[in-house]
């Protein structure tokens, strides 16, 4: 058994930027993973009005799905911002929530009002889990990795940068609302660029898309790097919202890369429409092989 429910308790809650609330949880001493966290996905079960639910360790998904919809709360997916193993003290897990004060969802509303002592269930890997399940950052034999994400992807990007593989060059482009610069501990070989949506007539993700266009043009994507050969692409696949070098939400198998060491790997996450457009630019227009791109639609 790898993923199971953990009863977590709020230790602290603080506003780390105008649109970010960081909630620190305890009760996660038995939680993993046993590998670098990177962009690991966990699930938070936002409690219903009746209080925190009880779910079995095995079969928790079926048990939750079998509950009446109005009494089972809301299951939401998040990234881990920080996991501290505290000798002699309870371990601590930080989750950064994007706040939408004008139209908050269940998780955003819960986080904004979270107080020490409140509890919820976190679905995550056990401490001995070294499977890598839920981790999509997979540069393989790439010489360079380029990350692009909006505010919903910021916690995952920050965690990836702090767990960055040695010897890998890279860049990280982050688009956030104005005033939401959050400190990130990036390695020296990674260039971090912030893009602020402030009084600009642009749609969500447009700044990232423009940066990606510039990056692809400046790199002069070449045949030797595995790109430039416009491989046949099913148009329907371009509208999917989740595909990585090892998984396709369309159910199509992805052939493993061969003879492409030293290529550039792209990790893209955020609003589904923006992410899909950026993947189209890479795969269809620039000819980057599909197995060199991880693209995840975090929200619609």
LINZIFEN-V121375 format. One record per helix or strand. SS is the DSSP state (~ for helix, > for strand). FROM is the first residue (numbers start at 1). LEN is the number of residues. Records with the same first field share a line. If there is no record, write none. Layout:
# LINZIFEN-V121375
SS->FROM-LEN  FROM-LEN
This chain:
# LINZIFEN-V121375
>->3-15  20-7  31-1  41-6  48-1  51-1  74-6  82-3  92-7  119-8  144-6  169-9  190-8  242-3  247-2  264-8  293-7
~->60-6  69-3  106-7  151-12  206-14  223-3  235-5  272-14  290-3
